[in-house]
Every structure is written in C-alpha cells, then in structure tokens.
C-alpha cells in the first residue's frame, strides 16, 4: 500500500503536469490571435451613452 507521502507527491506531480499542459494549450496561437480591431472610439453604454473610452 502507498504511504501518505507517496500519494501527496503523486498528486503534486499530477497537478503540476496538468498546469503545464493547460498553460501550453493557452499559449498556442489560435482563434484569439485573429481578433478584429475596429477603428474609432469605444462607446460605453451603447450609442446613446455620453462618455467615450
């Protein structure tokens, strides 16, 4: 049977591995790199709002 230390090390290793995997997937260039950049001001509160950002 596994000791508590071995189980803890396995859980820490598995968590670290998942963290690295998810981090690499997020950093991969995907659809987010193809965002449209609209020219002109961004209006807060819609067309009837009085303030521009």
C-alpha positions in Angstrom: 0.0 0.0 0.0 1.2 3.5 -0.8 2.3 5.8 2.0 0.8 9.3 2.5 4.0 10.9 1.3 3.9 9.0 -2.0 0.3 9.9 -2.6 1.0 13.5 -1.9 4.0 13.6 -4.3 1.8 11.9 -7.0 -0.9 14.5 -6.5 1.5 17.4 -6.6 3.2 15.9 -9.8 -0.2 15.4 -11.5 -1.3 18.9 -10.7 1.9 20.4 -11.9 1.7 18.3 -15.1 -1.9 19.5 -15.8 -0.9 23.1 -15.1 1.9 22.9 -17.7 -0.3 21.2 -20.2 -3.1 23.8 -19.9 -0.6 26.6 -19.9 0.9 25.4 -23.2 -2.5 25.0 -24.7 -3.5 28.5 -23.8 -0.3 30.0 -25.2 -0.8 28.3 -28.6 -1.8 30.7 -31.3 -5.4 30.1 -32.1 -8.5 31.9 -33.0 -7.8 34.6 -30.4 -4.9 35.9 -32.5 -7.3 36.8 -35.3 -9.5 39.3 -33.4 -10.9 42.2 -35.3 -9.6 45.6 -34.3 -12.2 48.2 -35.0 -11.3 51.8 -35.8 -12.9 54.6 -33.9 -13.9 55.2 -30.3 -15.4 52.6 -28.0 -18.6 54.0 -26.5 -19.5 52.9 -23.0 -23.3 52.5 -22.5 -24.1 52.0 -26.2 -24.9 54.5 -28.9 -26.9 56.7 -26.5 -24.1 56.9 -23.9 -22.4 60.2 -23.4 -18.9 59.1 -22.5 -16.3 57.7 -24.8 -13.4 55.5 -23.5 
